[in-house]
Amino acid sequence: MESEARVLDEAKLDSAIADLLREDEPEDPEPEVKSTKAPTVFPELPQQAEMDEEVETKDSGLGATLRQKLAELRGAA
């Protein structure tokens, strides 16, 4: 009931597989669709030391001291 063993020709098998793969590939590859959106650019943020300097210059003086004391009395600070 068994059939006779056959010798496998690897070169023919490789070429048959290559032919099948070529048939599956589209002949003209579709061009890639480029996004029309502009890339997102994040703004340059200041360093923490620069922010601290700005706060010190704004909140120095009698007005800043009074606001700080008022906040302490209210329990906010």
C-alpha atoms as an extended CHARMM CRD file, in Angstrom:
* protein
*
        77  EXT
         1         1  MET       CA              0.0000000000        0.0000000000        0.0000000000  PROA      1               0.0000000000
         2         2  GLU       CA              2.8810000000        2.4000000000        0.4780000000  PROA      2               0.0000000000
         3         3  SER       CA              4.2440000000        4.3010000000       -2.4950000000  PROA      3               0.0000000000
         4         4  GLU       CA              7.8910000000        4.2430000000       -3.4070000000  PROA      4               0.0000000000
         5         5  ALA       CA             10.1640000000        6.8350000000       -1.7970000000  PROA      5               0.0000000000
         6         6  ARG       CA             11.1450000000        9.7290000000       -4.0480000000  PROA      6               0.0000000000
         7         7  VAL       CA             14.2810000000       11.8040000000       -3.9630000000  PROA      7               0.0000000000
         8         8  LEU       CA             13.6210000000       15.4360000000       -3.0380000000  PROA      8               0.0000000000
         9         9  ASP       CA             15.1610000000       17.9140000000       -5.4540000000  PROA      9               0.0000000000
        10        10  GLU       CA             15.8260000000       20.9190000000       -3.2240000000  PROA      10              0.0000000000
        11        11  ALA       CA             16.7330000000       23.2400000000       -6.0960000000  PROA      11              0.0000000000
        12        12  LYS       CA             13.3620000000       22.6620000000       -7.7890000000  PROA      12              0.0000000000
        13        13  LEU       CA             11.5720000000       23.1200000000       -4.4770000000  PROA      13              0.0000000000
        14        14  ASP       CA             13.3800000000       26.4310000000       -3.8060000000  PROA      14              0.0000000000
        15        15  SER       CA             12.5770000000       27.7650000000       -7.2700000000  PROA      15              0.0000000000
        16        16  ALA       CA              8.9160000000       26.7310000000       -6.9450000000  PROA      16              0.0000000000
        17        17  ILE       CA              8.6400000000       28.5490000000       -3.6130000000  PROA      17              0.0000000000
        18        18  ALA       CA             10.3410000000       31.6400000000       -5.0690000000  PROA      18              0.0000000000
        19        19  ASP       CA              7.8960000000       31.6230000000       -8.0110000000  PROA      19              0.0000000000
        20        20  LEU       CA              4.9110000000       31.4420000000       -5.6430000000  PROA      20              0.0000000000
        21        21  LEU       CA              6.2490000000       34.3010000000       -3.5470000000  PROA      21              0.0000000000
        22        22  ARG       CA              6.8130000000       36.4520000000       -6.6540000000  PROA      22              0.0000000000
        23        23  GLU       CA              3.2220000000       35.8670000000       -7.7380000000  PROA      23              0.0000000000
        24        24  ASP       CA              1.8880000000       37.0580000000       -4.3780000000  PROA      24              0.0000000000
        25        25  GLU       CA              3.8750000000       40.3070000000       -4.4020000000  PROA      25              0.0000000000
        26        26  PRO       CA              2.2700000000       43.3160000000       -6.1070000000  PROA      26              0.0000000000
        27        27  GLU       CA              4.2200000000       44.4570000000       -9.1490000000  PROA      27              0.0000000000
        28        28  ASP       CA              4.0130000000       48.1740000000       -8.3200000000  PROA      28              0.0000000000
        29        29  PRO       CA              4.4650000000       48.7550000000       -4.6030000000  PROA      29              0.0000000000
        30        30  GLU       CA              2.1320000000       51.4440000000       -3.3420000000  PROA      30              0.0000000000
        31        31  PRO       CA              3.8920000000       54.6190000000       -2.1990000000  PROA      31              0.0000000000
        32        32  GLU       CA              3.9120000000       55.3120000000        1.4950000000  PROA      32              0.0000000000
        33        33  VAL       CA              1.2990000000       57.7800000000        2.6480000000  PROA      33              0.0000000000
        34        34  LYS       CA              2.9750000000       60.6640000000        4.4040000000  PROA      34              0.0000000000
        35        35  SER       CA              1.1880000000       62.4020000000        7.2220000000  PROA      35              0.0000000000
        36        36  THR       CA             -0.0480000000       65.8850000000        6.3900000000  PROA      36              0.0000000000
        37        37  LYS       CA              0.0920000000       66.9480000000       10.0400000000  PROA      37              0.0000000000
        38        38  ALA       CA              3.0280000000       69.0360000000       11.1040000000  PROA      38              0.0000000000
        39        39  PRO       CA              5.1960000000       67.3110000000       13.6990000000  PROA      39              0.0000000000
        40        40  THR       CA              4.4570000000       68.3430000000       17.2580000000  PROA      40              0.0000000000
        41        41  VAL       CA              7.1360000000       70.6310000000       18.6040000000  PROA      41              0.0000000000
        42        42  PHE       CA              7.2210000000       71.1600000000       22.3180000000  PROA      42              0.0000000000
        43        43  PRO       CA              8.1990000000       74.5820000000       23.6460000000  PROA      43              0.0000000000
        44        44  GLU       CA             11.5010000000       74.9970000000       25.4400000000  PROA      44              0.0000000000
        45        45  LEU       CA             10.7360000000       75.0570000000       29.1500000000  PROA      45              0.0000000000
        46        46  PRO       CA             12.8210000000       77.0880000000       31.6110000000  PROA      46              0.0000000000
        47        47  GLN       CA             14.9730000000       75.3300000000       34.1630000000  PROA      47              0.0000000000
        48        48  GLN       CA             13.8130000000       75.2140000000       37.7890000000  PROA      48              0.0000000000
        49        49  ALA       CA             16.6030000000       77.5890000000       38.8770000000  PROA      49              0.0000000000
        50        50  GLU       CA             15.3970000000       80.2040000000       36.3860000000  PROA      50              0.0000000000
        51        51  MET       CA             11.8490000000       79.8810000000       37.6980000000  PROA      51              0.0000000000
        52        52  ASP       CA             13.0480000000       80.2330000000       41.2870000000  PROA      52              0.0000000000
        53        53  GLU       CA             14.9140000000       83.4320000000       40.3970000000  PROA      53              0.0000000000
        54        54  GLU       CA             11.7660000000       84.9040000000       38.8460000000  PROA      54              0.0000000000
        55        55  VAL       CA              9.7380000000       84.0720000000       41.9520000000  PROA      55              0.0000000000
        56        56  GLU       CA             12.3270000000       85.6120000000       44.2500000000  PROA      56              0.0000000000
        57        57  THR       CA             12.3880000000       88.8700000000       42.3140000000  PROA      57              0.0000000000
        58        58  LYS       CA              8.5860000000       89.1020000000       42.1430000000  PROA      58              0.0000000000
        59        59  ASP       CA              7.9170000000       88.1750000000       45.7680000000  PROA      59              0.0000000000
        60        60  SER       CA             10.5290000000       90.2600000000       47.5120000000  PROA      60              0.0000000000
        61        61  GLY       CA              9.4700000000       93.2620000000       49.4630000000  PROA      61              0.0000000000
        62        62  LEU       CA              6.8530000000       94.3440000000       51.9780000000  PROA      62              0.0000000000
        63        63  GLY       CA              3.8590000000       93.2580000000       49.8810000000  PROA      63              0.0000000000
        64        64  ALA       CA              5.1770000000       89.7330000000       49.5260000000  PROA      64              0.0000000000
        65        65  THR       CA              5.8720000000       89.5070000000       53.2550000000  PROA      65              0.0000000000
        66        66  LEU       CA              2.3630000000       90.6740000000       54.1000000000  PROA      66              0.0000000000
        67        67  ARG       CA              0.8220000000       88.1600000000       51.6560000000  PROA      67              0.0000000000
        68        68  GLN       CA              2.8960000000       85.3680000000       53.2010000000  PROA      68              0.0000000000
        69        69  LYS       CA              1.8460000000       86.3130000000       56.7610000000  PROA      69              0.0000000000
        70        70  LEU       CA             -1.8120000000       86.5250000000       55.7230000000  PROA      70              0.0000000000
        71        71  ALA       CA             -1.5810000000       83.0950000000       54.1470000000  PROA      71              0.0000000000
        72        72  GLU       CA              0.0280000000       81.6950000000       57.2820000000  PROA      72              0.0000000000
        73        73  LEU       CA             -2.7150000000       83.1660000000       59.4530000000  PROA      73              0.0000000000
        74        74  ARG       CA             -5.3930000000       81.6550000000       57.2250000000  PROA      74              0.0000000000
        75        75  GLY       CA             -3.6340000000       78.2830000000       57.4390000000  PROA      75              0.0000000000
        76        76  ALA       CA             -2.9390000000       78.0790000000       53.7240000000  PROA      76              0.0000000000
        77        77  ALA       CA              0.8380000000       77.9970000000       53.9780000000  PROA      77              0.0000000000
